[in-house]
Amino acid sequence: MQHPLVRAALTLTGISGGLEISSIADIPSKGSELGSSSTYTVGLLNALYAFKNSFVSKETLARQACQIEIVKCGEPIGKQDQYVAAYGGLNLI
């Protein structure tokens, strides 16, 4: 598995095989400042848990997305994008 976010999400959720993941984007994956990687990570985690017929809270999705991006992948980012992606809507943070 080459994509570091996908690799970390699969490891975190305990899924080891039998799955094909495809992603397509219209914006660059690095440096767009639109929170795209955080949104992708939250959405990926949500999809992987759904694949396992498991429900996790928005808080868990946000926390785990932060763990993947900041700790496991070493991205120099804050936590706001993951939380906005997980909770959605208009928020005061």
PyMOL Python script that loads the backbone (N, CA, C, O; Angstrom):
from pymol import cmd

cmd.read_pdbstr("""\
ATOM      1  N   MET A   1       0.844  -1.171   0.000  1.00  0.00           N
ATOM      2  CA  MET A   1       0.000   0.000   0.000  1.00  0.00           C
ATOM      3  C   MET A   1       0.888   1.232   0.000  1.00  0.00           C
ATOM      4  O   MET A   1       1.700   1.412   0.908  1.00  0.00           O
ATOM      5  N   GLN A   2       0.744   2.083  -1.011  1.00  0.00           N
ATOM      6  CA  GLN A   2       1.615   3.245  -1.153  1.00  0.00           C
ATOM      7  C   GLN A   2       1.071   4.495  -0.459  1.00  0.00           C
ATOM      8  O   GLN A   2       1.852   5.280   0.077  1.00  0.00           O
ATOM      9  N   HIS A   3      -0.234   4.696  -0.455  1.00  0.00           N
ATOM     10  CA  HIS A   3      -0.805   5.915   0.103  1.00  0.00           C
ATOM     11  C   HIS A   3      -0.721   5.871   1.630  1.00  0.00           C
ATOM     12  O   HIS A   3      -1.332   4.999   2.248  1.00  0.00           O
ATOM     13  N   PRO A   4       0.025   6.794   2.254  1.00  0.00           N
ATOM     14  CA  PRO A   4       0.234   6.712   3.701  1.00  0.00           C
ATOM     15  C   PRO A   4      -1.047   6.866   4.526  1.00  0.00           C
ATOM     16  O   PRO A   4      -1.186   6.215   5.562  1.00  0.00           O
ATOM     17  N   LEU A   5      -1.972   7.705   4.093  1.00  0.00           N
ATOM     18  CA  LEU A   5      -3.230   7.872   4.838  1.00  0.00           C
ATOM     19  C   LEU A   5      -4.068   6.601   4.776  1.00  0.00           C
ATOM     20  O   LEU A   5      -4.641   6.181   5.782  1.00  0.00           O
ATOM     21  N   VAL A   6      -4.139   5.999   3.615  1.00  0.00           N
ATOM     22  CA  VAL A   6      -4.908   4.756   3.454  1.00  0.00           C
ATOM     23  C   VAL A   6      -4.262   3.636   4.255  1.00  0.00           C
ATOM     24  O   VAL A   6      -4.952   2.888   4.948  1.00  0.00           O
ATOM     25  N   ARG A   7      -2.955   3.516   4.164  1.00  0.00           N
ATOM     26  CA  ARG A   7      -2.242   2.477   4.906  1.00  0.00           C
ATOM     27  C   ARG A   7      -2.493   2.610   6.408  1.00  0.00           C
ATOM     28  O   ARG A   7      -2.777   1.618   7.079  1.00  0.00           O
ATOM     29  N   ALA A   8      -2.391   3.829   6.935  1.00  0.00           N
ATOM     30  CA  ALA A   8      -2.595   4.056   8.366  1.00  0.00           C
ATOM     31  C   ALA A   8      -4.043   3.805   8.770  1.00  0.00           C
ATOM     32  O   ALA A   8      -4.296   3.255   9.842  1.00  0.00           O
ATOM     33  N   ALA A   9      -4.997   4.200   7.928  1.00  0.00           N
ATOM     34  CA  ALA A   9      -6.419   3.984   8.235  1.00  0.00           C
ATOM     35  C   ALA A   9      -6.764   2.501   8.244  1.00  0.00           C
ATOM     36  O   ALA A   9      -7.520   2.042   9.100  1.00  0.00           O
ATOM     37  N   LEU A  10      -6.218   1.758   7.301  1.00  0.00           N
ATOM     38  CA  LEU A  10      -6.461   0.313   7.271  1.00  0.00           C
ATOM     39  C   LEU A  10      -5.886  -0.360   8.513  1.00  0.00           C
ATOM     40  O   LEU A  10      -6.517  -1.239   9.100  1.00  0.00           O
ATOM     41  N   THR A  11      -4.706   0.051   8.902  1.00  0.00           N
ATOM     42  CA  THR A  11      -4.079  -0.511  10.101  1.00  0.00           C
ATOM     43  C   THR A  11      -4.902  -0.175  11.342  1.00  0.00           C
ATOM     44  O   THR A  11      -5.168  -1.048  12.168  1.00  0.00           O
ATOM     45  N   LEU A  12      -5.301   1.077  11.472  1.00  0.00           N
ATOM     46  CA  LEU A  12      -6.055   1.516  12.636  1.00  0.00           C
ATOM     47  C   LEU A  12      -7.390   0.787  12.763  1.00  0.00           C
ATOM     48  O   LEU A  12      -7.804   0.441  13.870  1.00  0.00           O
ATOM     49  N   THR A  13      -8.060   0.553  11.647  1.00  0.00           N
ATOM     50  CA  THR A  13      -9.366  -0.107  11.679  1.00  0.00           C
ATOM     51  C   THR A  13      -9.265  -1.632  11.683  1.00  0.00           C
ATOM     52  O   THR A  13     -10.272  -2.320  11.850  1.00  0.00           O
ATOM     53  N   GLY A  14      -8.062  -2.159  11.500  1.00  0.00           N
ATOM     54  CA  GLY A  14      -7.870  -3.603  11.544  1.00  0.00           C
ATOM     55  C   GLY A  14      -8.276  -4.330  10.281  1.00  0.00           C
ATOM     56  O   GLY A  14      -8.503  -5.540  10.309  1.00  0.00           O
ATOM     57  N   ILE A  15      -8.371  -3.621   9.185  1.00  0.00           N
ATOM     58  CA  ILE A  15      -8.714  -4.256   7.905  1.00  0.00           C
ATOM     59  C   ILE A  15      -7.410  -4.594   7.194  1.00  0.00           C
ATOM     60  O   ILE A  15      -6.573  -3.721   6.965  1.00  0.00           O
ATOM     61  N   SER A  16      -7.245  -5.866   6.849  1.00  0.00           N
ATOM     62  CA  SER A  16      -5.960  -6.283   6.283  1.00  0.00           C
ATOM     63  C   SER A  16      -6.017  -6.675   4.811  1.00  0.00           C
ATOM     64  O   SER A  16      -4.963  -6.841   4.197  1.00  0.00           O
ATOM     65  N   GLY A  17      -7.168  -6.826   4.233  1.00  0.00           N
ATOM     66  CA  GLY A  17      -7.194  -7.196   2.824  1.00  0.00           C
ATOM     67  C   GLY A  17      -8.602  -7.377   2.305  1.00  0.00           C
ATOM     68  O   GLY A  17      -9.576  -7.204   3.039  1.00  0.00           O
ATOM     69  N   GLY A  18      -8.702  -7.725   1.040  1.00  0.00           N
ATOM     70  CA  GLY A  18      -9.997  -7.974   0.415  1.00  0.00           C
ATOM     71  C   GLY A  18     -10.795  -6.720   0.136  1.00  0.00           C
ATOM     72  O   GLY A  18     -12.025  -6.742   0.163  1.00  0.00           O
ATOM     73  N   LEU A  19     -10.092  -5.612  -0.135  1.00  0.00           N
ATOM     74  CA  LEU A  19     -10.762  -4.333  -0.313  1.00  0.00           C
ATOM     75  C   LEU A  19     -10.037  -3.528  -1.376  1.00  0.00           C
ATOM     76  O   LEU A  19      -8.807  -3.490  -1.405  1.00  0.00           O
ATOM     77  N   GLU A  20     -10.801  -2.883  -2.249  1.00  0.00           N
ATOM     78  CA  GLU A  20     -10.207  -1.989  -3.240  1.00  0.00           C
ATOM     79  C   GLU A  20     -10.658  -0.578  -2.937  1.00  0.00           C
ATOM     80  O   GLU A  20     -11.853  -0.321  -2.792  1.00  0.00           O
ATOM     81  N   ILE A  21      -9.703   0.346  -2.839  1.00  0.00           N
ATOM     82  CA  ILE A  21     -10.005   1.739  -2.526  1.00  0.00           C
ATOM     83  C   ILE A  21      -9.527   2.601  -3.680  1.00  0.00           C
ATOM     84  O   ILE A  21      -8.369   2.516  -4.088  1.00  0.00           O
ATOM     85  N   SER A  22     -10.416   3.429  -4.206  1.00  0.00           N
ATOM     86  CA  SER A  22     -10.077   4.365  -5.280  1.00  0.00           C
ATOM     87  C   SER A  22     -10.441   5.769  -4.823  1.00  0.00           C
ATOM     88  O   SER A  22     -11.438   5.966  -4.129  1.00  0.00           O
ATOM     89  N   SER A  23      -9.635   6.732  -5.213  1.00  0.00           N
ATOM     90  CA  SER A  23      -9.969   8.124  -4.913  1.00  0.00           C
ATOM     91  C   SER A  23      -9.598   9.001  -6.096  1.00  0.00           C
ATOM     92  O   SER A  23      -8.594   8.776  -6.771  1.00  0.00           O
ATOM     93  N   ILE A  24     -10.425   9.999  -6.327  1.00  0.00           N
ATOM     94  CA  ILE A  24     -10.218  10.932  -7.428  1.00  0.00           C
ATOM     95  C   ILE A  24     -10.469  12.331  -6.881  1.00  0.00           C
ATOM     96  O   ILE A  24     -11.428  12.545  -6.139  1.00  0.00           O
ATOM     97  N   ALA A  25      -9.614  13.283  -7.243  1.00  0.00           N
ATOM     98  CA  ALA A  25      -9.774  14.652  -6.738  1.00  0.00           C
ATOM     99  C   ALA A  25      -9.530  15.658  -7.850  1.00  0.00           C
ATOM    100  O   ALA A  25      -8.767  15.409  -8.783  1.00  0.00           O
ATOM    101  N   ASP A  26     -10.191  16.791  -7.731  1.00  0.00           N
ATOM    102  CA  ASP A  26     -10.012  17.888  -8.681  1.00  0.00           C
ATOM    103  C   ASP A  26      -9.051  18.949  -8.161  1.00  0.00           C
ATOM    104  O   ASP A  26      -8.733  19.903  -8.871  1.00  0.00           O
ATOM    105  N   ILE A  27      -8.590  18.786  -6.924  1.00  0.00           N
ATOM    106  CA  ILE A  27      -7.659  19.747  -6.347  1.00  0.00           C
ATOM    107  C   ILE A  27      -6.372  19.021  -5.981  1.00  0.00           C
ATOM    108  O   ILE A  27      -6.379  17.802  -5.811  1.00  0.00           O
ATOM    109  N   PRO A  28      -5.260  19.759  -5.857  1.00  0.00           N
ATOM    110  CA  PRO A  28      -3.993  19.116  -5.489  1.00  0.00           C
ATOM    111  C   PRO A  28      -4.082  18.500  -4.094  1.00  0.00           C
ATOM    112  O   PRO A  28      -4.806  18.992  -3.228  1.00  0.00           O
ATOM    113  N   SER A  29      -3.343  17.426  -3.895  1.00  0.00           N
ATOM    114  CA  SER A  29      -3.382  16.752  -2.606  1.00  0.00           C
ATOM    115  C   SER A  29      -2.484  17.424  -1.575  1.00  0.00           C
ATOM    116  O   SER A  29      -2.626  17.151  -0.383  1.00  0.00           O
ATOM    117  N   LYS A  30      -1.601  18.260  -1.975  1.00  0.00           N
ATOM    118  CA  LYS A  30      -0.686  18.934  -1.053  1.00  0.00           C
ATOM    119  C   LYS A  30      -0.791  20.446  -1.206  1.00  0.00           C
ATOM    120  O   LYS A  30      -0.758  20.976  -2.317  1.00  0.00           O
ATOM    121  N   GLY A  31      -0.917  21.124  -0.086  1.00  0.00           N
ATOM    122  CA  GLY A  31      -0.793  22.572  -0.073  1.00  0.00           C
ATOM    123  C   GLY A  31      -1.958  23.393  -0.572  1.00  0.00           C
ATOM    124  O   GLY A  31      -1.778  24.582  -0.832  1.00  0.00           O
ATOM    125  N   SER A  32      -3.141  22.829  -0.722  1.00  0.00           N
ATOM    126  CA  SER A  32      -4.274  23.621  -1.209  1.00  0.00           C
ATOM    127  C   SER A  32      -4.889  24.460  -0.101  1.00  0.00           C
ATOM    128  O   SER A  32      -5.600  25.425  -0.382  1.00  0.00           O
ATOM    129  N   GLU A  33      -4.624  24.105   1.171  1.00  0.00           N
ATOM    130  CA  GLU A  33      -5.166  24.797   2.343  1.00  0.00           C
ATOM    131  C   GLU A  33      -6.691  24.732   2.411  1.00  0.00           C
ATOM    132  O   GLU A  33      -7.324  25.595   3.019  1.00  0.00           O
ATOM    133  N   LEU A  34      -7.273  23.722   1.795  1.00  0.00           N
ATOM    134  CA  LEU A  34      -8.731  23.542   1.820  1.00  0.00           C
ATOM    135  C   LEU A  34      -9.162  22.428   2.769  1.00  0.00           C
ATOM    136  O   LEU A  34     -10.353  22.133   2.873  1.00  0.00           O
ATOM    137  N   GLY A  35      -8.225  21.818   3.451  1.00  0.00           N
ATOM    138  CA  GLY A  35      -8.550  20.722   4.367  1.00  0.00           C
ATOM    139  C   GLY A  35      -8.882  19.427   3.653  1.00  0.00           C
ATOM    140  O   GLY A  35      -9.551  18.561   4.217  1.00  0.00           O
ATOM    141  N   SER A  36      -8.424  19.288   2.424  1.00  0.00           N
ATOM    142  CA  SER A  36      -8.802  18.120   1.628  1.00  0.00           C
ATOM    143  C   SER A  36      -8.257  16.814   2.201  1.00  0.00           C
ATOM    144  O   SER A  36      -8.960  15.803   2.190  1.00  0.00           O
ATOM    145  N   SER A  37      -7.027  16.812   2.699  1.00  0.00           N
ATOM    146  CA  SER A  37      -6.486  15.565   3.234  1.00  0.00           C
ATOM    147  C   SER A  37      -7.209  15.157   4.511  1.00  0.00           C
ATOM    148  O   SER A  37      -7.428  13.969   4.750  1.00  0.00           O
ATOM    149  N   SER A  38      -7.576  16.128   5.322  1.00  0.00           N
ATOM    150  CA  SER A  38      -8.307  15.823   6.555  1.00  0.00           C
ATOM    151  C   SER A  38      -9.708  15.312   6.243  1.00  0.00           C
ATOM    152  O   SER A  38     -10.180  14.364   6.871  1.00  0.00           O
ATOM    153  N   THR A  39     -10.362  15.927   5.289  1.00  0.00           N
ATOM    154  CA  THR A  39     -11.693  15.480   4.881  1.00  0.00           C
ATOM    155  C   THR A  39     -11.623  14.085   4.289  1.00  0.00           C
ATOM    156  O   THR A  39     -12.486  13.247   4.552  1.00  0.00           O
ATOM    157  N   TYR A  40     -10.595  13.836   3.490  1.00  0.00           N
ATOM    158  CA  TYR A  40     -10.399  12.510   2.915  1.00  0.00           C
ATOM    159  C   TYR A  40     -10.193  11.470   4.015  1.00  0.00           C
ATOM    160  O   TYR A  40     -10.777  10.387   3.967  1.00  0.00           O
ATOM    161  N   THR A  41      -9.371  11.797   4.995  1.00  0.00           N
ATOM    162  CA  THR A  41      -9.073  10.849   6.066  1.00  0.00           C
ATOM    163  C   THR A  41     -10.314  10.540   6.894  1.00  0.00           C
ATOM    164  O   THR A  41     -10.571   9.380   7.212  1.00  0.00           O
ATOM    165  N   VAL A  42     -11.083  11.561   7.243  1.00  0.00           N
ATOM    166  CA  VAL A  42     -12.324  11.349   8.005  1.00  0.00           C
ATOM    167  C   VAL A  42     -13.300  10.499   7.187  1.00  0.00           C
ATOM    168  O   VAL A  42     -13.888   9.551   7.709  1.00  0.00           O
ATOM    169  N   GLY A  43     -13.470  10.835   5.919  1.00  0.00           N
ATOM    170  CA  GLY A  43     -14.375  10.073   5.060  1.00  0.00           C
ATOM    171  C   GLY A  43     -13.927   8.636   4.870  1.00  0.00           C
ATOM    172  O   GLY A  43     -14.745   7.717   4.861  1.00  0.00           O
ATOM    173  N   LEU A  44     -12.632   8.449   4.721  1.00  0.00           N
ATOM    174  CA  LEU A  44     -12.075   7.100   4.574  1.00  0.00           C
ATOM    175  C   LEU A  44     -12.325   6.268   5.828  1.00  0.00           C
ATOM    176  O   LEU A  44     -12.763   5.121   5.741  1.00  0.00           O
ATOM    177  N   LEU A  45     -12.046   6.846   6.989  1.00  0.00           N
ATOM    178  CA  LEU A  45     -12.297   6.126   8.241  1.00  0.00           C
ATOM    179  C   LEU A  45     -13.774   5.765   8.370  1.00  0.00           C
ATOM    180  O   LEU A  45     -14.116   4.645   8.751  1.00  0.00           O
ATOM    181  N   ASN A  46     -14.642   6.714   8.053  1.00  0.00           N
ATOM    182  CA  ASN A  46     -16.082   6.468   8.130  1.00  0.00           C
ATOM    183  C   ASN A  46     -16.484   5.315   7.203  1.00  0.00           C
ATOM    184  O   ASN A  46     -17.272   4.450   7.587  1.00  0.00           O
ATOM    185  N   ALA A  47     -15.941   5.309   5.991  1.00  0.00           N
ATOM    186  CA  ALA A  47     -16.242   4.241   5.033  1.00  0.00           C
ATOM    187  C   ALA A  47     -15.701   2.889   5.507  1.00  0.00           C
ATOM    188  O   ALA A  47     -16.367   1.863   5.364  1.00  0.00           O
ATOM    189  N   LEU A  48     -14.507   2.894   6.064  1.00  0.00           N
ATOM    190  CA  LEU A  48     -13.926   1.641   6.545  1.00  0.00           C
ATOM    191  C   LEU A  48     -14.712   1.069   7.718  1.00  0.00           C
ATOM    192  O   LEU A  48     -14.913  -0.143   7.800  1.00  0.00           O
ATOM    193  N   TYR A  49     -15.155   1.926   8.619  1.00  0.00           N
ATOM    194  CA  TYR A  49     -15.985   1.433   9.723  1.00  0.00           C
ATOM    195  C   TYR A  49     -17.333   0.928   9.206  1.00  0.00           C
ATOM    196  O   TYR A  49     -17.851  -0.070   9.706  1.00  0.00           O
ATOM    197  N   ALA A  50     -17.900   1.607   8.212  1.00  0.00           N
ATOM    198  CA  ALA A  50     -19.153   1.132   7.619  1.00  0.00           C
ATOM    199  C   ALA A  50     -18.942  -0.230   6.956  1.00  0.00           C
ATOM    200  O   ALA A  50     -19.807  -1.102   7.038  1.00  0.00           O
ATOM    201  N   PHE A  51     -17.804  -0.411   6.305  1.00  0.00           N
ATOM    202  CA  PHE A  51     -17.465  -1.695   5.688  1.00  0.00           C
ATOM    203  C   PHE A  51     -17.454  -2.810   6.733  1.00  0.00           C
ATOM    204  O   PHE A  51     -17.820  -3.949   6.444  1.00  0.00           O
ATOM    205  N   LYS A  52     -17.032  -2.468   7.945  1.00  0.00           N
ATOM    206  CA  LYS A  52     -16.986  -3.446   9.035  1.00  0.00           C
ATOM    207  C   LYS A  52     -18.317  -3.541   9.789  1.00  0.00           C
ATOM    208  O   LYS A  52     -18.410  -4.230  10.804  1.00  0.00           O
ATOM    209  N   ASN A  53     -19.357  -2.839   9.282  1.00  0.00           N
ATOM    210  CA  ASN A  53     -20.658  -2.781   9.962  1.00  0.00           C
ATOM    211  C   ASN A  53     -20.528  -2.273  11.394  1.00  0.00           C
ATOM    212  O   ASN A  53     -21.154  -2.790  12.319  1.00  0.00           O
ATOM    213  N   SER A  54     -19.706  -1.258  11.544  1.00  0.00           N
ATOM    214  CA  SER A  54     -19.451  -0.689  12.859  1.00  0.00           C
ATOM    215  C   SER A  54     -19.755   0.806  12.831  1.00  0.00           C
ATOM    216  O   SER A  54     -19.543   1.466  11.813  1.00  0.00           O
ATOM    217  N   PHE A  55     -20.247   1.337  13.936  1.00  0.00           N
ATOM    218  CA  PHE A  55     -20.532   2.760  14.044  1.00  0.00           C
ATOM    219  C   PHE A  55     -19.548   3.382  15.027  1.00  0.00           C
ATOM    220  O   PHE A  55     -19.328   2.848  16.114  1.00  0.00           O
ATOM    221  N   VAL A  56     -18.961   4.504  14.645  1.00  0.00           N
ATOM    222  CA  VAL A  56     -18.128   5.268  15.574  1.00  0.00           C
ATOM    223  C   VAL A  56     -18.628   6.709  15.581  1.00  0.00           C
ATOM    224  O   VAL A  56     -19.195   7.184  14.597  1.00  0.00           O
ATOM    225  N   SER A  57     -18.416   7.385  16.678  1.00  0.00           N
ATOM    226  CA  SER A  57     -18.896   8.757  16.844  1.00  0.00           C
ATOM    227  C   SER A  57     -18.077   9.738  16.004  1.00  0.00           C
ATOM    228  O   SER A  57     -16.986   9.419  15.531  1.00  0.00           O
ATOM    229  N   LYS A  58     -18.629  10.927  15.834  1.00  0.00           N
ATOM    230  CA  LYS A  58     -17.904  11.985  15.135  1.00  0.00           C
ATOM    231  C   LYS A  58     -16.610  12.317  15.862  1.00  0.00           C
ATOM    232  O   LYS A  58     -15.581  12.565  15.234  1.00  0.00           O
ATOM    233  N   GLU A  59     -16.670  12.320  17.186  1.00  0.00           N
ATOM    234  CA  GLU A  59     -15.475  12.588  17.989  1.00  0.00           C
ATOM    235  C   GLU A  59     -14.385  11.554  17.711  1.00  0.00           C
ATOM    236  O   GLU A  59     -13.213  11.903  17.570  1.00  0.00           O
ATOM    237  N   THR A  60     -14.770  10.292  17.634  1.00  0.00           N
ATOM    238  CA  THR A  60     -13.805   9.231  17.356  1.00  0.00           C
ATOM    239  C   THR A  60     -13.206   9.391  15.966  1.00  0.00           C
ATOM    240  O   THR A  60     -11.996   9.243  15.794  1.00  0.00           O
ATOM    241  N   LEU A  61     -14.043   9.693  14.969  1.00  0.00           N
ATOM    242  CA  LEU A  61     -13.534   9.900  13.612  1.00  0.00           C
ATOM    243  C   LEU A  61     -12.527  11.046  13.581  1.00  0.00           C
ATOM    244  O   LEU A  61     -11.458  10.918  12.984  1.00  0.00           O
ATOM    245  N   ALA A  62     -12.866  12.167  14.222  1.00  0.00           N
ATOM    246  CA  ALA A  62     -11.970  13.327  14.234  1.00  0.00           C
ATOM    247  C   ALA A  62     -10.665  13.001  14.955  1.00  0.00           C
ATOM    248  O   ALA A  62      -9.584  13.311  14.455  1.00  0.00           O
ATOM    249  N   ARG A  63     -10.762  12.380  16.123  1.00  0.00           N
ATOM    250  CA  ARG A  63      -9.578  12.041  16.917  1.00  0.00           C
ATOM    251  C   ARG A  63      -8.669  11.074  16.160  1.00  0.00           C
ATOM    252  O   ARG A  63      -7.451  11.248  16.144  1.00  0.00           O
ATOM    253  N   GLN A  64      -9.255  10.066  15.540  1.00  0.00           N
ATOM    254  CA  GLN A  64      -8.452   9.092  14.807  1.00  0.00           C
ATOM    255  C   GLN A  64      -7.839   9.697  13.545  1.00  0.00           C
ATOM    256  O   GLN A  64      -6.716   9.354  13.176  1.00  0.00           O
ATOM    257  N   ALA A  65      -8.564  10.588  12.887  1.00  0.00           N
ATOM    258  CA  ALA A  65      -8.004  11.269  11.716  1.00  0.00           C
ATOM    259  C   ALA A  65      -6.806  12.129  12.124  1.00  0.00           C
ATOM    260  O   ALA A  65      -5.808  12.183  11.405  1.00  0.00           O
ATOM    261  N   CYS A  66      -6.902  12.795  13.267  1.00  0.00           N
ATOM    262  CA  CYS A  66      -5.762  13.562  13.790  1.00  0.00           C
ATOM    263  C   CYS A  66      -4.588  12.640  14.080  1.00  0.00           C
ATOM    264  O   CYS A  66      -3.448  12.956  13.739  1.00  0.00           O
ATOM    265  N   GLN A  67      -4.856  11.528  14.692  1.00  0.00           N
ATOM    266  CA  GLN A  67      -3.812  10.552  15.021  1.00  0.00           C
ATOM    267  C   GLN A  67      -3.092  10.097  13.750  1.00  0.00           C
ATOM    268  O   GLN A  67      -1.864  10.013  13.720  1.00  0.00           O
ATOM    269  N   ILE A  68      -3.854   9.809  12.719  1.00  0.00           N
ATOM    270  CA  ILE A  68      -3.269   9.344  11.459  1.00  0.00           C
ATOM    271  C   ILE A  68      -2.427  10.441  10.816  1.00  0.00           C
ATOM    272  O   ILE A  68      -1.261  10.221  10.488  1.00  0.00           O
ATOM    273  N   GLU A  69      -3.015  11.620  10.635  1.00  0.00           N
ATOM    274  CA  GLU A  69      -2.319  12.673   9.892  1.00  0.00           C
ATOM    275  C   GLU A  69      -1.154  13.297  10.658  1.00  0.00           C
ATOM    276  O   GLU A  69      -0.077  13.495  10.098  1.00  0.00           O
ATOM    277  N   ILE A  70      -1.367  13.603  11.926  1.00  0.00           N
ATOM    278  CA  ILE A  70      -0.361  14.329  12.694  1.00  0.00           C
ATOM    279  C   ILE A  70       0.699  13.401  13.273  1.00  0.00           C
ATOM    280  O   ILE A  70       1.894  13.663  13.144  1.00  0.00           O
ATOM    281  N   VAL A  71       0.264  12.317  13.911  1.00  0.00           N
ATOM    282  CA  VAL A  71       1.210  11.435  14.603  1.00  0.00           C
ATOM    283  C   VAL A  71       1.831  10.421  13.650  1.00  0.00           C
ATOM    284  O   VAL A  71       3.055  10.338  13.547  1.00  0.00           O
ATOM    285  N   LYS A  72       1.000   9.651  12.955  1.00  0.00           N
ATOM    286  CA  LYS A  72       1.523   8.569  12.111  1.00  0.00           C
ATOM    287  C   LYS A  72       2.209   9.078  10.843  1.00  0.00           C
ATOM    288  O   LYS A  72       3.263   8.575  10.456  1.00  0.00           O
ATOM    289  N   CYS A  73       1.597  10.094  10.192  1.00  0.00           N
ATOM    290  CA  CYS A  73       2.157  10.581   8.926  1.00  0.00           C
ATOM    291  C   CYS A  73       3.031  11.821   9.098  1.00  0.00           C
ATOM    292  O   CYS A  73       3.682  12.256   8.148  1.00  0.00           O
ATOM    293  N   GLY A  74       3.048  12.393  10.302  1.00  0.00           N
ATOM    294  CA  GLY A  74       3.938  13.516  10.587  1.00  0.00           C
ATOM    295  C   GLY A  74       3.623  14.807   9.866  1.00  0.00           C
ATOM    296  O   GLY A  74       4.520  15.614   9.625  1.00  0.00           O
ATOM    297  N   GLU A  75       2.368  15.018   9.517  1.00  0.00           N
ATOM    298  CA  GLU A  75       1.991  16.250   8.823  1.00  0.00           C
ATOM    299  C   GLU A  75       1.994  17.421   9.813  1.00  0.00           C
ATOM    300  O   GLU A  75       1.457  17.290  10.913  1.00  0.00           O
ATOM    301  N   PRO A  76       2.586  18.556   9.445  1.00  0.00           N
ATOM    302  CA  PRO A  76       2.633  19.712  10.335  1.00  0.00           C
ATOM    303  C   PRO A  76       1.343  20.533  10.263  1.00  0.00           C
ATOM    304  O   PRO A  76       1.341  21.650   9.746  1.00  0.00           O
ATOM    305  N   ILE A  77       0.262  19.980  10.778  1.00  0.00           N
ATOM    306  CA  ILE A  77      -1.044  20.634  10.698  1.00  0.00           C
ATOM    307  C   ILE A  77      -1.696  20.653  12.071  1.00  0.00           C
ATOM    308  O   ILE A  77      -1.262  19.960  12.991  1.00  0.00           O
ATOM    309  N   GLY A  78      -2.748  21.461  12.193  1.00  0.00           N
ATOM    310  CA  GLY A  78      -3.530  21.496  13.420  1.00  0.00           C
ATOM    311  C   GLY A  78      -4.648  20.476  13.357  1.00  0.00           C
ATOM    312  O   GLY A  78      -4.699  19.642  12.453  1.00  0.00           O
ATOM    313  N   LYS A  79      -5.547  20.554  14.333  1.00  0.00           N
ATOM    314  CA  LYS A  79      -6.635  19.576  14.429  1.00  0.00           C
ATOM    315  C   LYS A  79      -7.969  20.093  13.915  1.00  0.00           C
ATOM    316  O   LYS A  79      -8.930  19.328  13.836  1.00  0.00           O
ATOM    317  N   GLN A  80      -8.053  21.364  13.567  1.00  0.00           N
ATOM    318  CA  GLN A  80      -9.343  21.947  13.222  1.00  0.00           C
ATOM    319  C   GLN A  80      -9.982  21.332  11.982  1.00  0.00           C
ATOM    320  O   GLN A  80     -11.201  21.159  11.946  1.00  0.00           O
ATOM    321  N   ASP A  81      -9.199  21.004  10.978  1.00  0.00           N
ATOM    322  CA  ASP A  81      -9.768  20.473   9.734  1.00  0.00           C
ATOM    323  C   ASP A  81     -10.435  19.118   9.938  1.00  0.00           C
ATOM    324  O   ASP A  81     -11.503  18.864   9.383  1.00  0.00           O
ATOM    325  N   GLN A  82      -9.824  18.260  10.718  1.00  0.00           N
ATOM    326  CA  GLN A  82     -10.397  16.941  10.969  1.00  0.00           C
ATOM    327  C   GLN A  82     -11.718  17.066  11.735  1.00  0.00           C
ATOM    328  O   GLN A  82     -12.681  16.361  11.432  1.00  0.00           O
ATOM    329  N   TYR A  83     -11.763  17.951  12.712  1.00  0.00           N
ATOM    330  CA  TYR A  83     -12.980  18.123  13.496  1.00  0.00           C
ATOM    331  C   TYR A  83     -14.100  18.747  12.670  1.00  0.00           C
ATOM    332  O   TYR A  83     -15.257  18.344  12.790  1.00  0.00           O
ATOM    333  N   VAL A  84     -13.765  19.732  11.831  1.00  0.00           N
ATOM    334  CA  VAL A  84     -14.770  20.333  10.953  1.00  0.00           C
ATOM    335  C   VAL A  84     -15.310  19.287   9.987  1.00  0.00           C
ATOM    336  O   VAL A  84     -16.515  19.226   9.743  1.00  0.00           O
ATOM    337  N   ALA A  85     -14.427  18.468   9.439  1.00  0.00           N
ATOM    338  CA  ALA A  85     -14.859  17.422   8.501  1.00  0.00           C
ATOM    339  C   ALA A  85     -15.745  16.391   9.178  1.00  0.00           C
ATOM    340  O   ALA A  85     -16.726  15.934   8.591  1.00  0.00           O
ATOM    341  N   ALA A  86     -15.410  16.021  10.405  1.00  0.00           N
ATOM    342  CA  ALA A  86     -16.182  14.990  11.108  1.00  0.00           C
ATOM    343  C   ALA A  86     -17.551  15.508  11.564  1.00  0.00           C
ATOM    344  O   ALA A  86     -18.549  14.794  11.468  1.00  0.00           O
ATOM    345  N   TYR A  87     -17.595  16.731  12.052  1.00  0.00           N
ATOM    346  CA  TYR A  87     -18.864  17.258  12.590  1.00  0.00           C
ATOM    347  C   TYR A  87     -19.724  17.921  11.531  1.00  0.00           C
ATOM    348  O   TYR A  87     -20.949  17.925  11.645  1.00  0.00           O
ATOM    349  N   GLY A  88     -19.093  18.492  10.482  1.00  0.00           N
ATOM    350  CA  GLY A  88     -19.834  19.112   9.392  1.00  0.00           C
ATOM    351  C   GLY A  88     -20.606  20.339   9.827  1.00  0.00           C
ATOM    352  O   GLY A  88     -20.565  20.736  10.992  1.00  0.00           O
ATOM    353  N   GLY A  89     -21.314  20.938   8.877  1.00  0.00           N
ATOM    354  CA  GLY A  89     -22.144  22.094   9.179  1.00  0.00           C
ATOM    355  C   GLY A  89     -21.328  23.344   9.496  1.00  0.00           C
ATOM    356  O   GLY A  89     -20.135  23.428   9.203  1.00  0.00           O
ATOM    357  N   LEU A  90     -22.001  24.295  10.096  1.00  0.00           N
ATOM    358  CA  LEU A  90     -21.389  25.547  10.489  1.00  0.00           C
ATOM    359  C   LEU A  90     -21.067  25.463  11.969  1.00  0.00           C
ATOM    360  O   LEU A  90     -21.961  25.245  12.787  1.00  0.00           O
ATOM    361  N   ASN A  91     -19.814  25.632  12.319  1.00  0.00           N
ATOM    362  CA  ASN A  91     -19.369  25.427  13.706  1.00  0.00           C
ATOM    363  C   ASN A  91     -18.600  26.624  14.217  1.00  0.00           C
ATOM    364  O   ASN A  91     -17.924  27.309  13.450  1.00  0.00           O
ATOM    365  N   LEU A  92     -18.699  26.876  15.495  1.00  0.00           N
ATOM    366  CA  LEU A  92     -17.865  27.844  16.166  1.00  0.00           C
ATOM    367  C   LEU A  92     -16.833  27.042  16.954  1.00  0.00           C
ATOM    368  O   LEU A  92     -17.171  26.301  17.877  1.00  0.00           O
ATOM    369  N   ILE A  93     -15.583  27.204  16.572  1.00  0.00           N
ATOM    370  CA  ILE A  93     -14.517  26.427  17.207  1.00  0.00           C
ATOM    371  C   ILE A  93     -13.653  27.377  18.029  1.00  0.00           C
ATOM    372  O   ILE A  93     -12.687  26.945  18.657  1.00  0.00           O
TER     373      ILE A  93
END
""", "prot")
cmd.dss("prot")
cmd.show_as("cartoon", "prot")
cmd.util.cbc("prot")
cmd.orient("prot")
